[in-house]
Amino acid sequence: MSALDNAIEILRCFSPQQPEISNADVIRLTGKPKSSTSRLLRQLKECGLLEQDATTRRYRPGLLVFELGRLHRSQNDFVALAEQHLRDVCAATGHTGYVAVLDGGEQVVLRVVRGTNPLQVVSPPGVRTPAFLTSNGRAMLARLSDAEICANLAKPFPAVPPNAPRNITELMVRINEIRRTGYSSATEESLPGVGSLGFAVSNRDTGETVGVALSFPSQLTSAKERARLWQILRATAVELGRLCDDPVWLALDDAVPVRKAAAQ
């Protein structure tokens, strides 16, 4: 494994739940020897990728990571476009929305648009979730071939909540329905008490794909209200599809009646 691979493995130890790490944390999470871990942490600190607290001696992401993240955020026009349209949806519905990307078999949250409704369970940017457990994650998986989906899934198939697909056969039934309608939903799969509706959209010029989702309290949101939310989301998906020349949404536009898809 190269020095770059080792450095990336250390950087992946950080998470919203663990924004600071110690030397011992890295050894535990990566299984690397103490001597090489100490050397790598020191080198990452020297180049600005990490900072070290003078009192606790724990490490946190450095200024260079922040600068690169800010540059990515400002330059990623496609994600910004999806976020802009999602803000309109969240303002109209009061629910919290997400823009995410697919990384292997995981969904990574890039942007969060907080709603005004009192649902306080929010997954912050950077959170990773198995893609097959979320509405926009499944929508993004649906853009892959069957072989690519199988290759990206954890083996053996992980234990899942009762409402989630329990095996590859059940997952592919949902994937094929998403391919047919563009409609993707999840109920208390990645988070208890939370439902979501989502879709994926691709940029023909860049080949990028993002997943967009709206989350809501599952027990307090009726089937009629979910249908209304999907009508709003579907109109947004069609509009984004036209702007990005997405062949899937160009084909789905007017091909599947909104009420029929939302009722499923």
Sequence and secondary structure as in RCSB ss.txt:
>XXXX:A:sequence
MSALDNAIEILRCFSPQQPEISNADVIRLTGKPKSSTSRLLRQLKECGLLEQDATTRRYRPGLLVFELGRLHRSQ
NDFVALAEQHLRDVCAATGHTGYVAVLDGGEQVVLRVVRGTNPLQVVSPPGVRTPAFLTSNGRAMLARLSDAEIC
ANLAKPFPAVPPNAPRNITELMVRINEIRRTGYSSATEESLPGVGSLGFAVSNRDTGETVGVALSFPSQLTSAKE
RARLWQILRATAVELGRLCDDPVWLALDDAVPVRKAAAQ
>XXXX:A:secstr
  HHHHHHHHHTT BTTBSSB HHHHHHHH   HHHHHHHHHHHHHTTSEEE TTT  EEE HHHHHHHHHHHHH
 HHHHHHHHHHHHHHHHH  EEEEEEEETTEEEEEEEE  SSS      TT EEEGGGSHHHHHHHTTS HHHHH
HHS SS     TTS  SHHHHHHHHHHHHHH  EEEESSSSTTEEEEEEEEE TTT  EEEEEEEEEGGG  HHH
HHHHHHHHHHHHHHHHHHHT HHHHHHTTTS HHHHHT 
